[in-house]
Amino acid sequence: MIRFNKISNSLFLVFIMMLSLFSVTVSGKQKAQLMISAAASLQGPLQIIASQYQQNNPEVKLILNFGSSGSLRQQIEQGAPADIFFSASEKDMDLLADKQLVLIKTRKDILRNSLVLIVSEQGEWITKFSDLTSKRLTQLAVGHPDSVPAGMYAREALIYLKLWSEVQGKLIFAKDVKQVLTWVATGNVDAGFVYHTDAKSAAKVKVVAIVPEKSHTPIVYPVAVLKGSRFPEEAGRFIKYLTSTKANKVFVDHGFLINN
């Protein structure tokens, strides 16, 4: 995958818009290109599921765009073409729905997750939440609460645990959970909050505490077809596949819980 780290957000939108203008032909028929904007925490399982789906549905090409749910929502609001939004928070989906950018009948809340506190695999002195108040802690990584759902959940949890005022001056804000993982794994920060699914699949980090579910908004992953989709029927079929037994197995293997 080619990564354009230096491209500005506006140039990225132009690139995506140009990409959406192209179509491929299969057996003389137009090949549906579905742009899927999905939370970064879904990258592992969604890449596998997309590959499986395309093998059985060659008339559809899936283009995956990963990032923080808040940033993806803003891209969609600014006109970036997308057919499906797969969010790590109900809040961001609700905001798009409020602006009538979502086909409401296609929305499904299909996954759940949990939040954990991680340290590097060499970390020894942080073993519980109260250790975050230690003077030894210099940097604690979380996703930016205004754009990264994991960061929002972490802020809620820290407030609930009465630790927010203690650590607020030591917080380092990341663009998404993947960046938090990298900072913790490399020892650039003392600890960080990520989803259980990210910690499960990451190397060089370990979980030291599980955040109580009652301490934050439920972590639910909604998915829906966007009103601007050029291929709403094909997008709807892919969402249906996301709830299939085969797709569920991939999600569960990556640590997600199915939202029944």
N, C-alpha and C positions, 0 to 999 in steps of 0.2 A: 504493500500500500504506500502511495506517495503522500508525504505530509508536507503541507505548505505552512511552516511555522511562522513565516514572516508576512503572510498575506493578511491584510487588514480585514475586519469584519465586513466592510462594504465591498471589498474586492471579492471576498468569499461568496457573498450573495450574488454578485455578477457572474461568477464562475458557475454557481449552481443553476442560475437562470439560463445560462447558455447551454449547460449540460442537458437541461430539461427539454430543449428545443429539438434535440436529436432523437431519432427513433431507429430501431433495428428491425429488419424484416426477417421473418421465419416462415418458410413455406408460402411466401407471397402475402402474408398477413402482417399487420403492424404488431410489433412486439411491445407489450405494455412495460413501461419503465416505472417502477414504484420507488419513490424516494421516501425512505423511512428515517425520520429523525427520532433517535432513541437515546435514553439516558446512558451515560458512560458505564454505569454499573451493569448494563445489559450486554456489553460488548461480547463477552465470552460465549454465552449461550445463544445469542441472536445470530452470530456469525455461523454457528453450526446449523441452527434451524433454517436460516436463509439458504445455506448450501443444500440442505436436504430438500427444501421446497422447490428450488430451481431445477434439481435433478428430475423431479417428477412433473414439473410445470415449465418446460423449456420456452413456452410462449411468454413467460414473464421474466423480466430482469429486475432484481432487487438491488438498490443502491442504499447503503447504510451510512448514515451520518450521525456520529456519536458526539455527545457533549453533555454539559450540565443541563438539566431540564429547563432551568430558568433562561439560559442563553439560547437554547433551541426555541423556546416559546417566543423570545424576542425576535429571533430570526423570522419565524413564521408571521409574527405581527407586522414585521417590516416588509413582507411580501416575498420572502424566500419560498420557492416552490417546494412543496412537500405533500405527500399523499397520506402518510400515516404519522401520527405523533404517539410515541410510547414513552410515557413520563414516569419518573420516580416519585412523583407527588401528585395528589389529587388537586392541590392548589393551582399548579400551572395548567392543568387540563381545564379546571374551572374557569380560569382567567381567559383562556381561548374560547371556551363555550360562551362566556359572557359577551364576547365580541362577535359572536355568531360565526366563528371560524371552524366549528366542529360539527360534523353530522351526528347529532346527539344519539340517534337510534343505533349507531354503530359502536358506541362507547361500551367498553367492558373493563371492569376492574379485575385483572386476572392473576396478579402476583402479590405476595407480601414478603417483607424482609425484616431484619432486625439490625440494630446498631451495636457496635462493639468498640472497645478501647484497645488499641494495639500499640506495641513497642517493637523495636528491632529484635531480632532473634538473640542478640547479645545483651539486651536490656535485662536488668535484674532488680533494680530497686523500686520500679513502679509495678505494683501488683494489685492495687485497688484504687477506687476513685479518690479516696482521701489523700493518696500520695500526690495528687495533682496540686495540692496546696503547699507542698514542700518548696523550700527555697532552691533546692537543686534543680527544679523544673525551670527551664529558661524559655522553651518554645513548645507550644501545643498546637498541632495542625488540625484545622477543620475546613470543610468547604465553606465558601462565602455564604452566609445565611440568606442573603438577598437573592442569590441566583442558583445555589446548589442545595437541593433538598436535604442531603445528608448533613450539611452545615446548619440548616434550619432545625432539623431534629436534634442535633448536638447542642445547639443553643438552648432549646427547650429543656433538654435533659439536664444540662448544667445548672439552669435556673431552678429546676425541680430539686436537684441534689444540693442546692444552696452553695454552689461552687463558682457560679458565673463571675461574681465580683472578685473572687480570689484569683481567677486565671485570665480575666479579660485583657489585662495588660501584656500577657504572654502569648496571646493567640496569633497564629500565622494563618492567613486565609488562602485557600487553594481554589483553583478554577474548577476542579471536580475531584471526585474521590480517588481517581487514579493518581493524581498529583500528590494527594495526602499519602497514599501507599508508597510512592517513590521517595518522598521526603523521610518517612519513617524508616524504610528499608535501608536507606543510605546513611542514616544517622544524622541527617541534617536537622531533625527535630527530635525531641525527647519522646513524644507520643502523639497519637492522633485518633480521631474518630472516623470510622468507615463502616460500610455495611458488612454484615457477616459474610455475605457472598463474596465480597472482594477479598476479605481476609482469608477466606477458605482457599482461594485460588492463587494467592500471592506467595512468593518466596521471600525469605529473609525477614518476615514479621511474625509475631505471635500475638494471640488474643490474651489479654490479662483480665478483662472484665466485660460482662454483657450488660448493656444498658437496659434497665427495667422498662418494659413496654408501656407501663402506665405513666412514665415520665415524659412522654412526647406524643405528638400526633401519630396515629397509626400509619405505618409505612406501607402504602398501597400503590401498586403500579397500574394506572389506567392506560388503555390504548384506544385510539379512535381514528376513523377516517376523517381527513380534513375537507372542508367544504370546497377548497380550491383544487381538489384532486382531479386530474384528467382521466383517471381510471378508477372510479369509485367502486365498481363491481369487483374488479380484480383485487383492489385493496381490501374490500370486505371479505373476500375469500381467504386472503392471507391472514387476516385477523382471526377468522374462524379456525384456520390451521394452528394458530398460536395456542388455542385451547384444546387441541387434539391430544390424545394419549402420547403420541410420539414426541410432540413438542414439550408436553408436561414433563416427560422423563428427562429431557435435556435441562430444563429449568431446575428440577429437583436435584439432578446430579451436580449442579452448580450451587446448591444451597438455598435456592428460593423455596418458598412455600406457596402452594397453589391456593388462590383465594376462592374458596367454595361458597 
